[in-house]
Amino acid sequence: MKLFNLLLNILWLIFCGIWMAIGYTVAALVCFILIVTIPFGIASLRIAGFVLWPFGRTTVERRDAGAPSFAGNVIWVIFAGWWLALGHLITSIPLFLSIIGIPFGWANLKLIPVSLMPLGREVVPTDQRFGGR
C-alpha cells in the first residue's frame, strides 16, 4: 500500500500538487508579512505540505479547536480560503477531462473543505484515521 501511495503522490505532484502548494505558500507569505495573521500563515503552510503529498494522509478536527478556530476560519474564508478553493475547482476541471486524471480531480475536490477551513485541523497518517496517537 505504501508503494501505491508513493506512486499516487508522485503523479499528484506532477499533475497539480506543486501548483496548489505554491498557492498555499503564497497565501502563507502574505499572512506572515501582515504579522497579525501569522497563525493563518502557519495553517496555510501545514495545508501546503498536505496538498503537496496527500495520499496516505488525511486531516482530522482537533479536539481542542473551539470558537477561536471557527472565528479564524471565517476570516480565512473571506481573505484567502475562497481563492484557494477556486484554485482546487479550476485545477480539477482539466483533470476530469482525462481518464487517468479523474481520481486526481476527485481528490482535488475533496481538498476544498480543507482549503476553506484550515484552522482547527491536523494532518495525520491514514492508518490513524481518527487522530489516535
N, C-alpha and C positions, 0 to 999 in steps of 0.2 A: 504494500500500500504506500510506503514511503517513496518508492521509486515512481509510482504513478503520480503522487503529489508533486514530486520533483519535475516530472515531465510536464504536468499541467501548469506549474508555476513558471517554467521556462517559456512555454508557449504564451501564457498570460503576459509575461514581461515583454515579449516581443510585440504582441498584438495591441495591448492597451495599458498594461501596468505601469510602464515607465512614464507615459504621458499623464496619467491620472496622479501618480506620485509627485510629479513635478508641480501639478496644480495644487496639491495639498501643501507642498513645501513652500510655494509662493505665498499661499494664504498664511502659513506659519511665520514666514519672514515679515509679512505686513503686520501680523499680530505682535511680533517681537519689537518692531520699530515703535509701535504705539504704546509700549510699556504696560499700560493698564490691562491690556489684553494678552499678557504673557500666558496665562492658563489656557487660553484658546489656542495659542501657538503650540504649546506642549501637546494638547489633544490632537491638533492637526498633524503634528509630526508622528504621533502614535498611530493615527489612522493612515498616514502616508506609508509607514512601514507595513501595515496590514494590507493596503491596496497594492503595494509592490509585490508581495509574496503571500497571497491569501489562502491558497489551498493547503489544508492540513491545520488551519487555524480558524477560529470564529471569535465573535465578540459576545460578551455577556454583560448584563447590567450589574453594576457594583451594588452591593447591599447597603453600603454607607452613602450612596448618592441620594440626595433629597432635593429640597426646594432650591438650594443654590445651583445645582446641576440643571434643574428644569429652567430656572431663570437664565442661566448661561446659554442653554440650548436655544431659547427664544431669541436672545441677542445674536447668537451664532447663525441661526437661520436667516435672520434679516440681513446680515452683512456678508456672510461668506457661504453658508450652507447651501443656499439655493443655487449659487453659481456652480458649486461642485456637483450637486445633484443633477443639474442641467448637463454638466460635462459627462457624467455617467450615462445619462439618457442619450446624448448625441453620440457618444462612443459606442453604445450598444447597437445603434442602427446599422452601421456597416458590418458589424459582427454577425448580425442576424441574416445578412444577405449571402453569406457563405455557409456551407454545411458544417465545416469544421469550426466556424466561429459561433454557432448557435449556443453551445454551452457557456461560452465566454460572455455572450450577450446577456444570458440569464444571470450569470454571476455579477455582471456589471449592474443589472437592475436590482439585484439583492443588496448591493452596496449603497443604494440611495438612502435607505433609512439611517445607516451609519453616518453618511455624509451630512445628513440633516441634523442629527443629534449625537455628536461625538462625546459630549461630556457625560460622565457617569457610566462609562462603558470601559471594559478592559478586554484586551486581546488574549485569548488562551488557546492552547492546542485543542484540536477537536476531540482528542481522547479524554479531555477534561471538559466535556460539553457544558456542564453546569457550573464551571468555575471552581471545582473542588481542588484542593491543594494537598 
